[in-house]
């Protein structure tokens, strides 16, 4: 893997959503690889950007506070970039249902604008787009592979599906090298914990640290998880693999776990706490997908990627980080 990552040394790289959870970890890794990194982030409070995530990197990269919906900024920023890691997006499933037009603007219209800027001003750029498992909807079989039907259960899933396919379309029709990664539940230091707009696991950790019980909806649902460092590796490997152009890959965890077992694991890592099983709220139940875990053979075969960080190790690292940095993420 390290040999392929040498391709980033002295290259111009742009990360949309780069002050967010995944984007900031990606920026950190790219800086260590010798890339010249430009972060683009709107810092809109609901979308997860946090300057704390790059507090030690400010002198080593460029930060542009801009919205991906601003095509004039994107036209300027995309010029001369070798790689674009397109992570900006509206991630909340509930927000997409209460405010579908904003989700449409960010996850569809803005993605199309970015691709048009690439087509007109930097057609040689290499793009990796952050898609989501949510576009599969309720599984017809498990583990889910990339051939599974797509039937998203909320507005966010529909718009992310469109954003993904815009990227593949521009690859196929205009020759703009683009790949998409369908991400599963991602966790780690720096994730959003003040609400459930990114992940329920963040809210669980917040509850633990505040001395409140973890509320587990249902409890028996099976999930897989990826530690953020493994996701960064997948993004970087996909970016340098020529065979990945025009491809869509699932990411997946090294094991499956029930939500109840996961709550027990978090409590064990923290050293105290409790959880309670409660029914799904009615609005959440309508868009819950039940059990989900992915088959990631395709990306493994073509890039060599596989998840390296065990769930136990990742949970321990994450909880320790938030014990030391809790106030910066509220």
Secondary structure as GFF3:
##gff-version 3
##sequence-region A 1 330
A	DSSP	alpha_helix	2	5	.	.	.	ID=ss1
A	DSSP	three_ten_helix	6	8	.	.	.	ID=ss2
A	DSSP	beta_strand	12	16	.	.	.	ID=ss3
A	DSSP	alpha_helix	21	32	.	.	.	ID=ss4
A	DSSP	beta_strand	36	41	.	.	.	ID=ss5
A	DSSP	three_ten_helix	45	47	.	.	.	ID=ss6
A	DSSP	three_ten_helix	51	54	.	.	.	ID=ss7
A	DSSP	beta_strand	62	65	.	.	.	ID=ss8
A	DSSP	alpha_helix	71	78	.	.	.	ID=ss9
A	DSSP	beta_strand	83	86	.	.	.	ID=ss10
A	DSSP	alpha_helix	93	98	.	.	.	ID=ss11
A	DSSP	alpha_helix	100	104	.	.	.	ID=ss12
A	DSSP	pi_helix	105	109	.	.	.	ID=ss13
A	DSSP	alpha_helix	110	121	.	.	.	ID=ss14
A	DSSP	beta_strand	126	132	.	.	.	ID=ss15
A	DSSP	three_ten_helix	133	136	.	.	.	ID=ss16
A	DSSP	alpha_helix	155	174	.	.	.	ID=ss17
A	DSSP	beta_strand	178	183	.	.	.	ID=ss18
A	DSSP	beta_strand	185	187	.	.	.	ID=ss19
A	DSSP	alpha_helix	200	210	.	.	.	ID=ss20
A	DSSP	beta_strand	214	217	.	.	.	ID=ss21
A	DSSP	beta_strand	222	227	.	.	.	ID=ss22
A	DSSP	alpha_helix	228	240	.	.	.	ID=ss23
A	DSSP	three_ten_helix	242	244	.	.	.	ID=ss24
A	DSSP	beta_strand	248	250	.	.	.	ID=ss25
A	DSSP	beta_strand	256	258	.	.	.	ID=ss26
A	DSSP	alpha_helix	259	270	.	.	.	ID=ss27
A	DSSP	beta_strand	275	278	.	.	.	ID=ss28
A	DSSP	alpha_helix	282	285	.	.	.	ID=ss29
A	DSSP	alpha_helix	297	303	.	.	.	ID=ss30
A	DSSP	alpha_helix	311	325	.	.	.	ID=ss31
A	DSSP	three_ten_helix	326	329	.	.	.	ID=ss32
###
